[in-house]
Amino acid sequence: MGALLLIVLVIAAWEFLPRVIAFPRAFVTTPSAAVGAIVEEPARFTDALAATLAEFGPAFLISAGGGVLIGLLLGSFPQLQFGRSYLAVLYAVPLVMVYPLLTAWLGLDSMTRIVFGGLYGIIPTALTTAASVATMDRTWIETARSMGAKPMTVVRRVVVPLTLPGIFAALRVGGGLTFIAVIIGQLLASNRGLGFILTTARTRFEVDALYAAVIIVMLLALAINVVLYAIERSLSPWPKGTLKGAG
């Protein structure tokens, strides 16, 4: 309730202050004006939203599937621990520098932004997952092995359930970065999506449309986190708080 009240107060202040303080119209608009821009051109924003989601979906599958798999392997098998160091070094490299290369190799279509988004999110997803696995109580793994469980069975039946909160934390980090990368790709070289609206609205001084696109991007990023939280709660085999001493 407190968070909702804070949001309402921020929106109210944002709506009220530009009306009483002479902010330059070219820089500041109101929430009602931003909503009005969406109402005036609904197809422009719905098409852009659909294009962004169509590129984010496959990119997230790449970053989530590949990142979690790599992270589980790196965290579960000591002989692969060196891989975490290499990934940490790669994570320090600003991957936005790779985007021009991807456009040269793959062109300017959606595939470039999908691959870029997947690459942008896969490393942090893998590192966060590996860290969660590496810090869990190894007694569970040793017990399963002593009972004759095969390595991949240990990963599937022991490691994954015990580190599920850490895995979803990795998915939230990687998912957020994947979404950002898709928007960046649309900002840099695209004729569709929310990133394209941000670029065109800025160059045409369409302030209301610019703020409308920013609001949609923020709400979409929030929605991604909410959906992942909901999926985590539905999939977790453990009641909340029962694994405090297990991982």
PyMOL commands that set and color helices and strands:
alter all, ss='L'
color gray80, all
select helices_A, chain A and resi 2-20+31-40+42-76+78-80+82-91+95-106+110-134+138-146+151-162+164-188+194-203+207-235
alter helices_A, ss='H'
color red, helices_A
deselect
rebuild
show_as cartoon
